[in-house]
Amino acid sequence: MDVDAYSARNRHLWARLDTLSRKRTLTGPETDELVLLYRRTSQQLARLQTHSPEPELVAGLSAVIARARGRIVGSAPNTWTEIVRFVTHGFPGAVYRALGWWLAVAVVFLGVSAGFAAWIANDPSARKTLGLQGNTGVLTAPGGTFETYYTEHSNDAFAALVWTNNAWVSALALFLGVLIVPVLYLLFMNALNIGITAGLMAEAGRLDSFFGFLLPHGMLELTAIFIAGGAGLKLGWTLIDPGRLSRAEAVARQGRVTAAIALGLVPTLLVAGLLEGFVTPSALPTPARIAIGFAAEAAFLAYIFIAGSRADRPAETAVAEVAVTQLSR
């Protein structure tokens, strides 16, 4: 089966079904046409689910059919049902399918940070090269700016500030991904900042403090940024290599997935912000603070891999993609 030719031949019928499903009022002939197109498109969807390797195509058609079904039976999609489907299928499925992208971002990001940290800690010329010839003891000393950064604001205000900042960084990484270079620059600068701080703290013999303050919130926060960066770069690559679709169609489909990931990362970054606002600066012992951060990270990754792999099964793919399509519109 030539999926491209099949889609091209029937796309105008699917567009007509979508148009009729969205109309406020229908005439008698239009109602008959809606029912006829719904039946025909349902059969075509079943055939595509058997032959098409493109979940986005199946998802788009599934969303049209779901809307038409609601119009025919006279019921609108239940908002809470759509939200639950998005949480259980849409978001984890979208993140899971971008796994290779954000894991690659994570590996390169952490490698760049570790490389700069090792260079600064072991090579005296690194400071001069990077323009770090000032008094860095203000940053690295006990009670220095690295530590007071987490305590200079009230916990709730700091959590809100962190959430807003991280959401902004993630949004930039996601939606500037279509240009690729800005995302690479954004990720590099964040990796550089972490590497410089780690290197200076290592040089001062205070790596324990660095990890004690970074890990409680940083594991989840950085994972969210890796996902945002990976999804953004995948969006940009879609513009370069749209596959069998036109560039406009490919970018539009991947853009909906990107928007869904952005929506799902909002509560993830909220949790990271709460950890940074309330756990990181708390009086709890360092091992306890790190354990809380690790538990949050483990829970998030388990959610992505378990729910995401389930959503990625052929029988569940359409459900996941419909959730993405509905929630990102």
Order of alpha helices (4+ residues) and beta strands (2+ residues): alpha-alpha-alpha-alpha-alpha-alpha-alpha-alpha-alpha-alpha-alpha-alpha-alpha-alpha-alpha
